[in-house]
Amino acid sequence: MILSLDIIKQKSDANREENKRFKTFLMPIPTQLVDSYVQELNDKIAPAIDCTRCGNCCKVLEPPVTQDEVKRLADLKKLSTAEFQQQYVGQETGTGIHFLKCQPCIFLQSERCTIYNNRPASCADYPHLDQPNIKYRWKSLMNNYAMCPIVYNVVEALKEKTAFQ
């Protein structure tokens, strides 16, 4: 299992063409089967990796947030919802989706989430490997592959499980 973020980034770059071939390889495999493989591998790999010792996702991602989460996060920062929204929340053009616009996350300290039990749902669900249709979310998967030890190791194990060459 590879945990070093530097090595994962290097291997991600080196594996770019291989991963394109892997995507093509997966397409004829039934979606539910691929999803079940990913879930099985994630269930084995994720518990062996302590996310709180990494926090890389909290350094580079801008997670979506709901209005209820904005209010809750504002309360945690002891700010009004309007102040919090002005300082820390962006809105995606076209979709209107709100997101935390701070990198690293304002709640990250010493590689740890200071609001872990109150974090937004998108953070709690990260790296989203239990979501269906993984092979149709390839671009997002590959972005996470380059920065998340769980995703990197699950994808590499999936290559082995499916006998990809």
FENGI-V655726 format. One record per pair of residues at least 4 apart in sequence whose ideal C-beta (glycine too) atoms are under 7 Angstrom apart, sorted by the first residue. I is the first residue (numbers start at 1). GAP is how many residues later the second one is. D is the distance in Angstrom with one decimal. If there is no record, write none. Layout:
# FENGI-V655726
i={I I}
gap={GAP GAP}
d={D D}
This chain:
# FENGI-V655726
i={1 1 2 2 2 2 2 3 3 4 5 5 6 7 8 8 8 8 9 9 10 11 12 12 15 16 17 18 19 19 20 21 22 22 22 23 23 25 26 26 27 29 29 29 31 31 31 32 33 34 34 34 35 35 35 35 36 37 37 37 37 38 38 38 38 38 39 39 40 41 41 41 41 41 42 42 42 42 45 45 45 45 45 46 49 49 52 52 53 54 54 55 55 55 55 56 56 56 57 57 57 57 58 58 58 58 59 59 59 60 60 62 62 62 62 63 63 63 63 63 64 64 64 64 65 65 65 65 65 65 65 67 68 69 69 70 70 70 70 70 70 71 71 72 72 73 73 74 74 74 74 76 76 77 79 79 80 81 82 83 84 84 85 88 88 88 88 89 89 89 90 90 91 91 92 92 92 100 102 104 107 107 107 108 109 113 115 119 119 121 122 127 127 127 127 129 129 133 134 137 138 139 140 141 141 142 144 144 145 145 145 148 149 150 151 152 153 154 155 157 158 159}
gap={47 152 5 6 147 150 151 46 146 4 4 51 4 4 4 138 141 144 4 137 4 4 133 134 4 4 4 4 4 123 4 4 4 137 142 112 115 139 8 109 108 4 5 133 4 102 104 4 4 4 100 101 4 97 98 99 4 4 121 124 125 4 91 96 116 120 4 91 4 4 113 116 117 120 4 87 88 112 4 105 108 109 112 104 100 101 59 60 58 57 95 4 53 56 57 4 91 92 4 69 90 91 46 47 50 55 44 45 49 43 87 37 38 39 41 36 37 57 59 60 33 34 35 58 4 5 24 33 34 35 55 4 4 4 51 4 11 14 15 19 28 4 10 4 46 4 11 5 6 7 10 39 42 7 4 5 4 4 4 4 4 5 4 12 13 14 18 9 11 12 9 11 5 7 4 5 7 5 4 4 6 7 8 5 5 6 4 4 5 4 4 17 21 23 24 22 25 4 7 4 4 4 4 4 10 4 4 7 6 7 10 4 4 4 4 4 4 4 4 4 4 5}
d={6.5 5.3 5.5 5.9 6.8 6.4 6.4 6.7 5.0 6.5 6.2 5.7 6.4 6.0 6.0 6.9 6.2 4.8 6.7 5.9 6.3 5.7 5.7 3.8 5.2 6.8 6.7 6.2 6.6 6.1 6.9 6.1 6.4 6.1 5.5 6.9 5.1 5.3 5.7 4.8 6.7 5.6 5.3 6.9 6.2 5.9 6.3 6.2 6.5 6.4 6.0 5.2 6.3 5.5 7.0 5.6 6.2 6.3 5.9 5.5 7.0 5.9 5.6 5.1 6.2 6.3 6.2 6.0 7.0 5.8 4.8 4.7 6.0 6.8 5.2 4.3 6.7 5.3 6.6 6.0 5.0 5.4 6.6 5.2 5.2 5.3 6.8 5.2 6.2 6.6 6.4 6.2 5.7 4.1 6.6 6.5 5.1 6.6 5.0 5.5 6.8 6.1 5.8 4.4 4.3 6.4 6.5 4.2 6.9 6.0 6.2 4.6 5.5 5.7 6.7 6.2 5.6 5.4 4.2 5.2 5.2 6.6 4.9 5.1 4.3 5.5 6.7 5.3 6.3 5.9 4.9 6.6 6.4 6.0 4.7 6.2 6.1 6.4 5.8 5.9 6.6 6.5 5.0 6.6 6.3 6.4 6.2 4.9 6.4 4.6 3.4 5.6 6.3 5.9 4.2 4.4 6.9 6.0 6.3 6.2 5.6 6.8 4.4 5.9 6.3 5.6 6.2 5.4 6.5 6.3 5.4 3.6 6.1 5.5 6.7 4.4 6.6 6.3 4.9 4.9 5.8 4.9 4.7 6.2 5.4 5.7 5.4 4.2 5.6 6.0 6.7 5.0 5.0 5.5 4.9 6.8 6.1 6.2 6.3 5.6 6.1 6.6 6.5 6.1 6.8 6.8 4.8 4.2 4.9 5.3 5.3 6.4 6.0 6.1 6.2 6.4 6.1 6.2 6.8 6.1 6.1 4.3}
